[in-house]
Amino acid sequence: MHMIRKRSGTRGGGGPARGRLRAALGGATTVLLTATALAALPQTTAHAADTLGAAAAEKGRYFGAAVAANHLGEAQYAATLDREFNSVTPENEMKWDAVEPNRGSFSFSRADQIVDHAQGKGMKVRGHTLVWHSQLPGWVSGLGATDLRSAMNNHITQVMTHYKGEIHSWDVVNEAFQDGGSGARRSSPFQDKLGDGFIEEAFRTARAADPNAKLCYNDYNTDGVNAKSNAVYTMVRDFKSRGVPIDCVGFQSHFNPNSPVPSDYRANLQRFADLGVDVQITELDIEGSGQAQATNYGNVVRACLAVTRCTGITVWGIPDKYSWRSSGTPLLFDDNYNKKPAYDAALSALGGTPGDPGDPGGPGDPTAACTATYSTAEQWSGGYNGKVTITAGGSPITGWSVNVTLASPQQVVSVWNGSPTSNGNVMTVRSTWNGSLAAGASTSFGFTVNGGTTPPPQVGACTAS
């Protein structure tokens, strides 16, 4: 039996809320803020968000990307990911053939690489996918019903236990319904040998493995009201009525001129949300170019924002050249990581402000970027002082911003060398006097937290301006 290691990223609980304030270091000005004052800082004092993840966070949502581990070593790929997104989905690294190629023998190294990178940048992670008819190792299809049930439940349990506490949403079952007008289940080893009950069993097993993760059903061609989406709707309604643990429904949203964004897209998302589940746009890509593509991206984002329970959007890749539909140029960045009109449309729909083409970090200078690294400066029983070091990339920058996410009951009571604004438990700190940095140069800001020492704060990607 494979032994599951305890991953270093799993978070512990917070300590008792006893506070002490730190005096300013080295004569730096300390801005003393009560927790209430921080939460109430007026948004009018903040700059409009200029990245997808930051703009989505201001709307209480995430904006993520599907990520391939073998591209993380590419500087522009990693820099664009770190700057723009606040959630990641492994493209293939968590699928059955990747993590359990042989029965009972698990390999998580490639998926761990993505999860560790995301955690280091303060990003959330979606898990994709546990039970799917495709990308199965050959040994699965050869099992009889009893062995297949055991293997399915063991696979779900082992994978979810490995990442327990680190995945915000899991695609528990993926693409279980047929295309076309029948609304029938798709033929698969699970459907053919275990029958209709395999989906419910998978969700119940998943809930037992990680009670805190959101459990999703995920599918494509369900974006509008049609026979397939009606069949999924009927299943979700039945699950909710019987207490089967399902928390969310994922809409892949792969669009092209022959399969455009449906006119009832928003209404379809809303009818699922009305069942009492979250909805997520999980694999968005829209073939095309120019203004037509931009309009479609803007419409998708606005549809999500109009549905209160639409919790986030994931695009299926970063630059066009790595898309599974690369010839259709369906993503927000071109082959050279330049922002396309579709990027500006998505950001504007989120309420952000697109930069000019010549701005650092825009198409005129794709190398301009910055990184943010966190360290604990001092710690005591009731809190700690945190330090975030900002380092400019290969080009000079004139400003920076970083999101810092705290876990309840932790509260920021003091910030220095940066200008803070707050939205819930997310504090955005922007440069003040220390925004202009030469290529490779560093500066830092600090903050005092009361309300416990664990878990440490999550520091998001640095955004250069």
C-alpha positions in Angstrom: 0.0 0.0 0.0 1.3 3.4 -0.9 2.0 5.6 2.1 0.7 9.2 1.8 3.2 11.8 2.9 2.1 14.8 4.9 2.6 17.7 2.6 4.5 20.7 4.0 1.9 23.1 2.6 -0.9 21.8 4.8 -1.9 24.6 7.2 -2.4 24.4 11.0 -4.8 26.2 13.2 -4.4 29.7 14.7 -3.3 30.5 18.2 -5.1 32.6 20.9 -5.8 36.2 20.1 -3.3 38.0 22.3 -1.6 41.1 20.8 1.4 43.2 21.1 2.5 46.0 18.7 5.9 46.4 17.3 7.7 49.7 17.2 8.8 51.0 13.8 12.1 49.6 12.7 15.0 51.9 11.9 12.9 55.0 12.0 10.4 53.8 9.4 7.0 55.3 9.7 4.5 52.8 11.2 0.9 53.2 10.2 -1.1 52.0 13.2 -4.4 50.5 12.2 -7.1 48.7 14.2 -8.5 45.7 12.4 -11.8 47.6 11.9 -10.0 50.5 10.4 -8.1 48.3 8.0 -11.2 46.6 6.9 -13.0 49.9 6.4 -10.2 51.7 4.4 -12.0 53.4 1.5 -11.6 51.8 -1.8 -11.5 55.2 -3.5 -8.0 55.6 -2.2 -6.8 52.4 -4.0 -5.7 52.2 -7.6 -7.9 50.2 -9.9 -6.6 46.7 -10.1 -4.5 46.1 -13.2 -4.2 42.3 -13.2 -6.8 39.6 -13.7 -6.3 38.0 -10.3 -6.3 41.3 -8.4 -9.4 42.5 -10.1 -11.2 39.2 -9.6 -10.2 39.3 -5.9 -11.8 42.7 -5.5 -15.0 41.1 -6.7 -14.7 38.2 -4.2 -13.7 35.7 -7.0 -10.6 34.0 -8.4 -9.2 34.2 -11.9 -7.1 31.2 -12.6 -5.2 29.4 -15.4 -4.5 25.8 -16.3 -0.8 25.2 -15.8 1.6 22.6 -17.2 4.5 21.7 -14.9 7.0 21.4 -17.8 6.5 25.1 -18.6 7.2 26.5 -15.2 10.9 26.7 -15.9 10.2 29.2 -18.8 10.7 32.7 -17.4 7.9 34.5 -19.2 5.4 31.7 -18.6 6.1 31.8 -14.8 6.2 35.6 -14.7 2.9 35.9 -16.5 1.3 33.2 -14.3 2.6 34.8 -11.1 1.6 38.4 -12.1 -1.9 37.8 -13.5 -3.6 34.8 -11.8 -4.6 33.9 -8.2 -5.7 30.3 -8.9 -4.2 27.4 -10.8 -5.5 24.1 -12.2 -3.0 21.4 -13.2 -3.6 20.6 -16.9 -2.8 16.9 -16.8 -0.6 16.3 -13.7 -3.5 15.2 -11.4 -5.3 12.9 -13.8 -5.4 9.2 -13.1 -2.7 8.1 -15.6 -0.3 10.7 -14.1 -0.7 10.0 -10.4 -1.6 6.2 -10.4 -0.1 4.7 -13.5 0.0 1.3 -11.8 -2.6 0.1 -9.3 -1.8 1.2 -5.8 1.5 3.0 -6.9 1.1 6.8 -6.7 3.4 9.4 -8.1 2.7 13.0 -7.2 5.9 14.8 -8.1 4.7 16.7 -11.1 1.4 17.7 -9.5 3.4 18.7 -6.3 5.5 21.0 -8.4 2.5 23.0 -9.5 0.9 23.0 -6.1 4.1 24.1 -4.4 4.6 26.9 -6.9 1.1 28.1 -6.4 1.4 28.0 -2.6 4.6 30.0 -2.8 2.8 32.7 -4.7 -0.3 32.8 -2.6 -2.5 31.2 -5.2 -5.4 28.8 -4.8 -5.4 25.4 -6.5 -8.3 23.6 -8.2 -8.0 19.8 -8.4 -8.6 18.2 -11.8 -9.8 15.5 -12.0 -10.5 12.3 -10.0 -12.9 10.2 -12.0 -12.9 10.6 -15.8 -13.3 8.2 -18.7 -10.2 9.5 -20.4 -6.5 9.4 -19.6 -7.0 6.2 -17.6 -4.1 3.8 -17.3 -4.9 0.5 -19.1 -5.2 -1.5 -15.9 -8.4 0.3 -14.9 -10.4 -0.8 -17.8 -9.5 -4.4 -17.2 -11.0 -4.6 -13.7 -14.2 -6.3 -12.8 -17.0 -4.4 -11.0 -15.9 -5.2 -7.5 -12.2 -4.4 -8.1 -13.2 -1.2 -10.1 -15.3 0.1 -7.2 -12.5 -0.5 -4.8 -9.9 1.1 -7.1 -12.1 4.1 -7.7 -12.7 4.8 -4.1 -9.1 4.2 -3.2 -7.9 6.5 -5.9 -10.1 9.3 -4.7 -9.1 8.8 -1.1 -5.4 8.6 -1.7 -5.2 11.6 -4.0 -7.5 13.8 -1.9 -5.7 12.8 1.3 -2.4 13.7 -0.2 -3.6 17.2 -0.9 -6.0 17.6 2.0 -6.4 21.2 3.0 -4.6 22.5 -0.2 -7.3 22.3 -2.9 -10.2 24.7 -2.9 -12.3 22.8 -5.3 -12.1 19.3 -6.8 -13.5 18.1 -10.1 -14.7 14.8 -8.6 -16.4 13.5 -11.7 -15.7 14.8 -15.2 -17.7 14.5 -18.4 -20.1 11.7 -17.4 -22.9 12.6 -19.8 -23.2 12.1 -23.6 -23.3 14.9 -26.2 -26.4 15.2 -28.3 -30.1 15.2 -27.4 -30.4 12.1 -25.3 -29.2 13.4 -21.9 -27.9 9.9 -21.3 -24.8 8.9 -19.4 -21.6 8.4 -21.4 -20.2 4.9 -21.8 -17.1 4.4 -19.6 -15.6 1.7 -17.4 -17.3 3.3 -14.4 -20.8 3.7 -16.0 -20.7 0.3 -17.8 -19.6 -1.7 -14.7 -20.9 0.3 -11.7 -24.0 1.9 -13.2 -25.6 5.3 -12.5 -24.6 5.2 -8.8 -20.9 5.6 -9.4 -21.2 9.4 -9.4 -22.9 9.5 -6.1 -20.5 7.0 -4.6 -17.5 9.1 -5.9 -18.9 12.3 -4.2 -19.6 10.5 -0.9 -16.0 9.1 -0.9 -14.6 12.5 -1.7 -16.5 14.1 1.1 -15.0 11.6 3.6 -11.5 12.2 2.2 -11.5 16.0 2.6 -14.6 17.4 4.3 -13.5 21.0 3.6 -12.9 20.9 -0.1 -15.6 22.0 -2.6 -16.8 19.0 -4.6 -17.7 19.7 -8.2 -19.2 18.0 -11.2 -17.5 19.3 -14.4 -18.6 19.0 -18.0 -18.5 20.7 -21.5 -21.3 21.7 -23.9 -23.5 22.4 -20.8 -23.0 26.1 -21.0 -26.5 26.8 -22.3 -29.9 25.2 -21.6 -29.9 22.0 -23.6 -30.5 18.2 -23.2 -27.0 17.6 -21.7 -27.2 20.5 -19.2 -30.7 19.5 -18.3 -29.5 16.0 -17.5 -26.8 17.4 -15.3 -29.3 19.8 -13.7 -31.6 16.9 -12.9 -28.8 15.0 -11.3 -27.6 17.9 -9.2 -31.2 18.7 -8.1 -31.6 15.0 -7.1 -28.3 15.1 -5.2 -29.2 18.2 -3.3 -32.6 16.8 -2.4 -31.1 13.6 -1.0 -28.1 15.1 0.8 -25.5 13.8 -1.6 -22.5 16.0 -1.0 -22.1 18.2 -4.1 -20.9 21.8 -3.7 -20.3 23.1 -7.2 -20.8 22.6 -10.9 -18.0 23.4 -13.4 -18.8 24.7 -16.9 -15.8 24.2 -19.1 -16.8 26.9 -21.6 -14.8 26.0 -24.7 -16.2 28.3 -27.4 -15.6 28.8 -31.1 -17.5 30.3 -34.0 -19.5 27.0 -34.5 -20.1 26.8 -30.7 -20.4 30.4 -29.5 -21.2 31.8 -26.1 -24.9 30.9 -25.8 -27.4 33.7 -25.3 -28.7 31.9 -22.2 -25.3 31.4 -20.6 -25.9 33.6 -17.6 -29.4 32.2 -17.1 -28.1 28.7 -17.2 -25.4 29.5 -14.6 -28.1 31.1 -12.4 -30.5 28.1 -12.5 -27.7 25.8 -11.3 -26.8 28.4 -8.6 -30.5 28.4 -7.5 -30.2 24.8 -6.6 -27.8 25.8 -3.9 -24.4 25.0 -5.5 -21.6 27.3 -6.5 -20.9 27.5 -10.2 -17.4 27.9 -11.7 -16.1 28.5 -15.2 -13.4 25.9 -15.3 -11.7 25.6 -18.7 -12.5 28.9 -20.6 -11.0 29.4 -24.0 -12.6 31.2 -27.0 -11.3 30.7 -30.5 -10.9 33.9 -32.6 -9.1 37.2 -32.5 -9.5 40.9 -32.3 -12.7 42.6 -31.1 -15.0 39.6 -31.7 -12.9 37.5 -29.3 -12.6 40.3 -26.9 -16.4 40.9 -26.8 -17.0 37.2 -26.1 -14.5 37.2 -23.2 -16.1 40.3 -21.7 -19.5 38.7 -21.9 -18.4 35.5 -20.1 -16.8 37.5 -17.3 -19.9 39.7 -16.9 -22.1 36.6 -16.8 -20.1 35.2 -14.0 -20.1 38.5 -12.1 -23.9 38.7 -12.5 -24.4 35.3 -10.7 -23.6 35.7 -7.0 -22.6 32.0 -6.6 -20.2 32.1 -9.6 -17.0 31.9 -7.6 -14.3 32.1 -10.2 -13.0 31.7 -13.8 -10.2 29.5 -15.1 -8.7 29.9 -18.6 -7.3 26.8 -20.1 -3.8 27.9 -20.6 -1.7 31.1 -20.7 -0.2 31.8 -24.1 -1.9 30.7 -27.3 1.1 28.5 -28.4 0.5 26.1 -25.5 -3.2 25.8 -25.9 -4.7 22.4 -26.9 -6.4 24.5 -29.6 -3.4 26.7 -30.5 -4.4 27.1 -34.2 -7.6 28.9 -33.0 -5.6 31.4 -30.8 -8.2 31.1 -28.0 -6.4 32.5 -25.0 -5.6 36.0 -23.5 -1.9 36.1 -24.3 -0.3 35.6 -27.8 2.7 33.4 -28.4 5.0 36.1 -27.1 3.0 36.7 -23.9 1.6 40.0 -25.2 -1.8 40.9 -23.8 -4.5 40.6 -26.5 -7.6 42.7 -26.8 -9.4 39.8 -25.1 -7.2 40.4 -22.1 -8.2 44.0 -21.9 -11.9 43.1 -22.3 -11.7 40.5 -19.5 -9.9 42.9 -17.2 -12.3 45.8 -17.9 -15.3 43.5 -17.3 -13.8 42.7 -13.9 -13.6 46.4 -13.1 -9.8 46.6 -13.6 -7.9 49.1 -15.7 -5.9 47.8 -18.6 -2.4 49.4 -19.0 -1.2 51.2 -22.1 0.8 49.0 -24.5 4.0 50.8 -23.5 3.5 50.3 -19.8 5.9 48.0 -17.9 4.4 44.6 -17.9 2.4 45.3 -21.0 3.0 44.3 -24.6 5.6 47.0 -25.0 7.8 45.6 -22.3 6.9 42.0 -21.4 10.1 41.5 -19.3 9.2 44.1 -16.7 8.0 42.3 -13.5 8.7 41.8 -9.9 8.7 39.0 -7.3 7.5 39.0 -3.7 9.0 36.7 -1.0 7.8 36.4 2.6 9.6 35.9 5.9 8.6 36.1 9.5 10.8 38.8 11.2 9.7 38.3 14.8 7.2 36.1 16.5 5.5 35.8 19.9 2.7 33.8 21.4 -0.1 36.1 20.1 1.3 37.3 16.8 4.2 38.1 14.6 5.9 40.7 12.4 5.9 39.8 8.7 8.3 41.1 6.1 7.8 41.0 2.3 10.7 41.6 0.0 10.0 43.0 -3.4 12.6 42.4 -6.2 12.4 44.0 -9.6 12.8 41.6 -12.6 15.0 42.2 -15.7 13.7 45.8 -16.2 13.2 48.8 -13.9 9.8 49.3 -12.4 8.1 52.4 -11.1 5.7 50.8 -8.6 4.5 47.6 -7.2 1.5 46.0 -5.4 1.1 42.7 -3.5 -1.9 40.9 -2.0 -1.5 39.4 1.5 -4.2 37.0 2.7 -4.6 36.2 6.4 -6.6 33.4 8.0 -9.1 34.3 10.7 -8.8 35.3 13.5 -5.5 37.0 12.5 -5.7 40.8 12.0 -3.2 43.3 10.7 -2.7 46.2 13.2 0.4 47.9 11.7 1.9 48.4 8.2 5.1 50.2 7.3 6.9 51.1 4.0 3.7 50.5 2.1 0.2 51.8 1.5 -2.5 49.2 2.6 -6.1 48.8 1.5 -8.3 45.8 2.5 -11.1 43.7 1.2 -12.1 41.1 3.8 -9.1 39.1 4.8 -7.1 40.2 1.8 -4.8 43.2 2.3 -3.3 44.9 -0.8 -0.1 46.8 -0.2 1.2 49.2 -2.7 4.5 51.1 -2.9 4.8 54.5 -1.5 8.3 56.2 -1.6 9.9 52.8 -2.5 8.2 52.1 -5.8 11.0 52.9 -8.3 13.5 50.0 -8.4 16.3 49.4 -10.9 16.4 46.0 -12.6 17.2 43.4 -9.9 17.0 45.8 -7.0 14.9 45.1 -3.9 12.9 46.9 -1.2 10.6 45.6 1.5 7.5 46.4 3.6 6.4 45.0 6.9 3.3 44.4 9.0 2.3 43.3 12.5 -0.4 40.6 13.0 -2.3 39.8 16.1 -4.5 36.8 16.7 -2.1 33.9 16.4 1.0 32.8 14.6 -0.4 30.1 12.3 -1.0 29.7 9.5 1.5 32.1 7.9 0.0 34.7 5.6 -0.3 33.9 1.9 1.6 36.4 -0.2 0.3 36.7 -3.8 2.1 37.5 -7.0 3.9 40.9 -7.2 2.4 43.2 -9.8 4.8 45.8 -11.4 3.6 49.1 -12.8 
